[in-house]
Amino acid sequence: MKRSNLPIIWTFLYAVFGMGLLIVPVEFMAQYGVTLDENGVLIARVLGSALSAFAILFYLNRKIAVSEKSQYNLVFASMIYNIVDTPIVLLATLHGTMNSMGWMPVGIHVLLAVTMAYYIYKK
């Protein structure tokens, strides 16, 4: 796969999770065995709006070379987010907060972190 296709994949993944959390947070999180009260819905929607914003940023910057400082900063910040969020989701899955579907976001965070590192550091 060409390195230039990665921002499109990131856009799609961030959009799916972002819109799911923003529009139908209770149903979206129920897939992972998580029940949200009204406070959880609020936080899920805040996260959904942030992930949707990442999707928009990746889409708008999809043709900008990683050598550009703005593209580097965007991908680097998102890579850090995925690295930090991986153990959080992993522990939630291991401790039973999330059901076995919790392995999917764990894998997606790892995939995103690895592809972003590849995108940034591949010469």
ChimeraX attribute file (.defattr): number of C-alpha atoms within 10 A of each C-alpha:
attribute: neighborCount
match mode: 1-to-1
recipient: residues
	/A:1	5
	/A:2	5
	/A:3	13
	/A:4	14
	/A:5	11
	/A:6	18
	/A:7	23
	/A:8	17
	/A:9	15
	/A:10	22
	/A:11	21
	/A:12	17
	/A:13	17
	/A:14	22
	/A:15	21
	/A:16	16
	/A:17	19
	/A:18	24
	/A:19	20
	/A:20	21
	/A:21	26
	/A:22	23
	/A:23	14
	/A:24	14
	/A:25	22
	/A:26	20
	/A:27	15
	/A:28	19
	/A:29	19
	/A:30	13
	/A:31	14
	/A:32	18
	/A:33	17
	/A:34	17
	/A:35	16
	/A:36	17
	/A:37	9
	/A:38	9
	/A:39	8
	/A:40	15
	/A:41	18
	/A:42	15
	/A:43	15
	/A:44	23
	/A:45	20
	/A:46	15
	/A:47	17
	/A:48	24
	/A:49	20
	/A:50	17
	/A:51	24
	/A:52	24
	/A:53	16
	/A:54	21
	/A:55	25
	/A:56	16
	/A:57	16
	/A:58	24
	/A:59	17
	/A:60	13
	/A:61	16
	/A:62	18
	/A:63	13
	/A:64	15
	/A:65	14
	/A:66	20
	/A:67	9
	/A:68	9
	/A:69	10
	/A:70	13
	/A:71	19
	/A:72	18
	/A:73	13
	/A:74	15
	/A:75	24
	/A:76	17
	/A:77	13
	/A:78	19
	/A:79	21
	/A:80	14
	/A:81	14
	/A:82	21
	/A:83	16
	/A:84	13
	/A:85	15
	/A:86	19
	/A:87	14
	/A:88	12
	/A:89	20
	/A:90	19
	/A:91	14
	/A:92	16
	/A:93	21
	/A:94	13
	/A:95	10
	/A:96	12
	/A:97	16
	/A:98	21
	/A:99	16
	/A:100	13
	/A:101	12
	/A:102	22
	/A:103	17
	/A:104	14
	/A:105	17
	/A:106	21
	/A:107	14
	/A:108	14
	/A:109	22
	/A:110	18
	/A:111	14
	/A:112	23
	/A:113	22
	/A:114	15
	/A:115	18
	/A:116	24
	/A:117	15
	/A:118	13
	/A:119	19
	/A:120	19
	/A:121	10
	/A:122	9
	/A:123	5
